[in-house]
Amino acid sequence: MTDPPPIRVLVCDDQALIRTGFATIFAAQPDLSVVGEASDGREAVDLATRLRPDVVVMDVRMPVLDGIEATRRLAGAGVTDPVKILVVTTFNLDEYVFKALRAGASGFLIKDAPPPTLIAAVRTVAAGEALLAPEVTRRLIGRFASRIRPPDAGPATAGTLTPRELEVLKLIATGLSNAEIAATLVLSGETVKTYVSRILTKLEVRDRVQAVVYAYRTGLVDP
């Protein structure tokens, strides 16, 4: 049985030292491959569009085009073939996290995270899962719920979601991991994973972070 191809990573940061550091960390992993580096947001968009990496590691504050706008152009609403974005920044500010997620990012990490955490984050995002600590999710929902869901937005129908799927979605929206959802509902981890996959398919979103945003924006889940 042959090994799967390595995860292709594009590193985007305006500081050469940080780019080199990230690239060195990733290149040392047998399942990761650095396909390019970008020093500003516009170059990040150009390279990501041309190289189609599995994951883009994106800084927020960059010249020419900032990381939030670059993320929006690569993964935002209306992008037909979005790229998976892991936003990594020095600034642990709710506003940055909120903007990054609204722009289409699949994860958010602080630059001072240890290398194993950074590596795990890339693998998590590449696998199609969202990366956002539960406490960050809860804090964001509490602070930005009214902005996530417009005041004049009426309640949306759950559509084809089953009662159990809606229950799982509500737990996702509170920031629970699959393991925590499994424990709460007394289900196996594989069963929860299946429910999450069905929810993403039915809501036509690519990961659980976007499912949370969708749920609050449309009123499927109340703040």
C-alpha positions as CSV (number, residue, x, y, z in Angstrom):
1,M,0.0,0.0,0.0
2,T,1.5,3.3,-1.1
3,D,1.6,6.3,1.3
4,P,-0.7,9.2,0.5
5,P,0.8,12.2,-1.2
6,P,2.2,14.9,1.2
7,I,0.0,17.8,2.2
8,R,1.1,20.7,0.0
9,V,1.5,23.9,2.1
10,L,1.9,27.6,1.0
11,V,3.5,29.8,3.6
12,C,2.5,33.5,3.5
13,D,4.1,36.0,5.8
14,D,5.8,39.4,5.3
15,Q,8.7,38.5,7.6
16,A,11.4,36.3,5.9
17,L,12.5,34.9,9.2
18,I,9.1,33.6,10.0
19,R,8.5,32.2,6.5
20,T,11.8,30.3,6.7
21,G,11.0,29.1,10.2
22,F,7.6,27.8,9.2
23,A,8.9,26.2,6.0
24,T,11.7,24.5,7.9
25,I,9.2,23.1,10.4
26,F,6.9,21.8,7.7
27,A,9.7,20.4,5.5
28,A,10.9,18.3,8.3
29,Q,7.6,16.3,8.3
30,P,7.3,13.4,6.0
31,D,3.7,14.1,5.2
32,L,4.1,17.9,4.6
33,S,5.6,19.6,1.6
34,V,6.2,23.4,1.2
35,V,5.2,24.4,-2.4
36,G,5.9,28.1,-2.1
37,E,6.3,31.2,0.0
38,A,4.6,34.6,-0.3
39,S,5.6,37.9,1.3
40,D,2.4,39.9,0.8
41,G,-1.3,39.2,0.3
42,R,-1.4,39.7,-3.4
43,E,1.4,37.3,-4.0
44,A,-0.4,34.8,-1.7
45,V,-3.5,35.0,-3.8
46,D,-1.5,34.7,-7.1
47,L,0.6,31.7,-5.8
48,A,-2.4,29.9,-4.2
49,T,-4.4,30.3,-7.4
50,R,-1.6,28.9,-9.5
51,L,-0.2,26.2,-7.2
52,R,-3.5,25.1,-5.6
53,P,-1.9,24.0,-2.2
54,D,-3.8,21.9,0.2
55,V,-3.4,24.5,2.9
56,V,-2.4,28.1,2.9
57,V,-0.8,29.3,6.2
58,M,-1.7,33.0,6.1
59,D,-0.5,35.9,8.2
60,V,-3.0,38.7,8.9
61,R,-0.9,41.8,8.7
62,M,0.9,41.9,5.3
63,P,1.6,44.7,2.8
64,V,-0.1,45.3,-0.5
65,L,-3.1,43.1,0.5
66,D,-3.7,42.0,4.1
67,G,-4.3,38.4,5.0
68,I,-8.0,38.8,5.7
69,E,-8.7,40.2,2.2
70,A,-6.4,37.5,0.7
71,T,-8.4,34.9,2.6
72,R,-11.6,36.4,1.3
73,R,-10.4,36.2,-2.3
74,L,-9.3,32.6,-1.9
75,A,-12.0,31.1,0.3
76,G,-14.8,33.7,0.7
77,A,-18.4,33.6,-0.3
78,G,-18.8,33.1,-4.0
79,V,-15.4,31.5,-4.5
80,T,-16.2,28.4,-6.6
81,D,-13.1,26.4,-5.7
82,P,-12.0,27.7,-2.3
83,V,-8.6,27.0,-0.8
84,K,-8.2,25.9,2.8
85,I,-6.8,28.7,4.9
86,L,-5.1,28.5,8.3
87,V,-4.7,32.0,9.6
88,V,-1.6,32.4,11.9
89,T,-1.0,35.7,13.6
90,T,0.8,37.4,16.4
91,F,-2.4,39.1,17.5
92,N,-4.9,37.1,19.6
93,L,-7.7,39.5,19.0
94,D,-11.3,38.5,18.7
95,E,-11.8,41.0,15.9
96,Y,-9.1,39.3,13.8
97,V,-10.5,35.8,14.5
98,F,-14.0,37.0,13.6
99,K,-12.9,38.7,10.4
100,A,-10.8,35.7,9.4
101,L,-13.7,33.2,9.9
102,R,-16.1,35.5,8.0
103,A,-13.6,35.7,5.2
104,G,-13.6,31.9,4.9
105,A,-10.6,30.7,7.0
106,S,-10.8,27.2,8.3
107,G,-8.7,27.8,11.3
108,F,-6.9,30.3,13.5
109,L,-3.7,29.9,15.4
110,I,-1.3,32.2,17.3
111,K,2.3,32.4,16.0
112,D,3.8,31.5,19.4
113,A,2.1,28.1,19.3
114,P,4.7,25.3,19.6
115,P,5.8,23.5,16.4
116,P,3.8,20.3,17.2
117,T,0.6,22.4,17.5
118,L,1.3,24.2,14.2
119,I,2.0,20.9,12.4
120,A,-1.2,19.4,13.9
121,A,-3.1,22.5,12.8
122,V,-2.1,22.1,9.2
123,R,-3.0,18.5,9.2
124,T,-6.4,19.3,10.8
125,V,-7.3,21.9,8.2
126,A,-6.0,19.7,5.3
127,A,-8.3,17.0,6.5
128,G,-11.3,19.3,6.1
129,E,-11.8,19.9,9.8
130,A,-12.0,23.3,11.4
131,L,-9.4,24.5,13.9
132,L,-10.7,26.8,16.6
133,A,-10.5,26.3,20.3
134,P,-13.9,25.8,21.9
135,E,-13.3,28.7,24.3
136,V,-12.6,31.0,21.4
137,T,-15.8,29.8,19.6
138,R,-17.9,30.5,22.7
139,R,-16.3,33.9,23.2
140,L,-16.8,34.9,19.6
141,I,-20.4,33.8,19.6
142,G,-21.1,35.8,22.8
143,R,-19.4,38.9,21.4
144,F,-20.3,38.8,17.8
145,A,-23.6,37.0,17.6
146,S,-25.5,40.1,16.5
147,R,-23.1,40.7,13.8
148,I,-23.0,37.1,12.6
149,R,-26.8,37.1,12.3
150,P,-28.2,40.3,10.9
151,P,-31.0,41.8,13.2
152,D,-33.6,41.6,10.5
153,A,-32.8,38.0,9.5
154,G,-35.8,35.8,10.1
155,P,-35.5,32.3,11.4
156,A,-34.4,29.8,8.7
157,T,-35.9,26.4,8.3
158,A,-33.7,23.5,9.2
159,G,-34.4,22.1,5.7
160,T,-33.4,18.6,5.4
161,L,-31.5,18.4,8.7
162,T,-32.9,15.6,10.9
163,P,-33.7,16.4,14.6
164,R,-30.5,14.5,15.6
165,E,-28.4,16.5,13.0
166,L,-29.8,19.7,14.3
167,E,-28.9,18.6,17.8
168,V,-25.4,17.9,16.7
169,L,-25.2,21.3,14.9
170,K,-26.2,23.1,18.1
171,L,-23.4,21.3,20.0
172,I,-20.9,22.2,17.3
173,A,-22.0,25.8,17.6
174,T,-21.2,25.8,21.3
175,G,-17.7,24.8,20.4
176,L,-17.8,21.2,21.4
177,S,-15.3,18.8,19.7
178,N,-16.5,15.5,18.1
179,A,-15.4,13.6,21.2
180,E,-17.3,15.9,23.5
181,I,-20.4,15.6,21.3
182,A,-20.1,11.9,21.4
183,A,-19.9,11.9,25.2
184,T,-22.8,14.3,25.5
185,L,-25.1,12.3,23.2
186,V,-23.7,8.9,24.1
187,L,-22.7,8.1,20.6
188,S,-19.5,6.7,19.1
189,G,-16.9,9.0,17.6
190,E,-17.5,7.6,14.1
191,T,-21.2,8.2,14.4
192,V,-20.7,11.8,15.3
193,K,-18.2,12.2,12.5
194,T,-20.9,10.9,10.1
195,Y,-23.4,13.3,11.4
196,V,-21.0,16.2,11.0
197,S,-20.2,15.2,7.4
198,R,-23.9,15.0,6.6
199,I,-24.5,18.4,8.2
200,L,-21.8,20.0,6.1
201,T,-23.1,18.5,3.0
202,K,-26.7,19.5,3.6
203,L,-25.7,23.1,4.6
204,E,-23.3,23.2,1.6
205,V,-20.4,24.4,3.8
206,R,-16.9,23.1,3.8
207,D,-16.1,22.8,7.5
208,R,-17.5,23.1,11.0
209,V,-16.4,26.7,11.5
210,Q,-18.4,27.7,8.4
211,A,-21.3,25.6,9.7
212,V,-21.3,27.6,12.9
213,V,-21.3,30.9,11.1
214,Y,-24.1,29.6,8.8
215,A,-26.2,28.4,11.8
216,Y,-26.0,31.7,13.6
217,R,-26.5,33.8,10.5
218,T,-29.6,32.0,9.4
219,G,-31.1,31.5,12.8
220,L,-30.9,27.7,12.9
221,V,-29.2,28.2,16.2
222,D,-29.9,31.1,18.6
223,P,-27.1,32.9,20.4
